[in-house]
Amino acid sequence: MADRYLVDTGVFVRWYIEQDGYQDALALQTAYVAGGVELETVDFVRYELGDVLRRKGLLMQKITADDYVAAARSLDDLGVAVHVTTADVLAHAADLAAHRMISFFDALLLAWSLELGTTVLTTDKRLCSAAAGTARTQLLSGWLP
């Protein structure tokens, strides 16, 4: 059985913009396409990815307009499972955000990971620290078995 991850925006951004973790992100993408790893995400990540790629890619002239448009729909095109957030998950995320002092978006990832029994794959060390004792997290830099 392939490893299964709930992926945050920072990992997907590195599929398109060269920055710290870029090579790890490309290796993850290759493993996913080859069927060696299962990737899932949360609905808001699709929107956040489009926004971040616009600001840090398109407007900074690191990607072209055509590449930006393709990247904005790439999670769907690649078949990454996208979970639609329910009211119960929203409430759980709000509780986590209030008690862990993390952003609501980070809390949504943690709430979903608990709901699904998956590990959050992230580039955010602070999120990993905040999740300790609650949800499983893995930094992108250490995802390889």
Buried (B, 14 or more C-beta within 10 A) or exposed (E): EEBBBBBBBBBBBBBBBEEEBBEBBBBBBEBBEEEEBBBBBBEBBBEBBBEBBBEBBBEEEBBEEEBBBEBBEBBEEEEBEBBEBEEEBBEBBBEBBEEBEBBBBBBBBBBBBBBBEBBBBBBBEEBBEBBEEBBBBBBBEEBEE
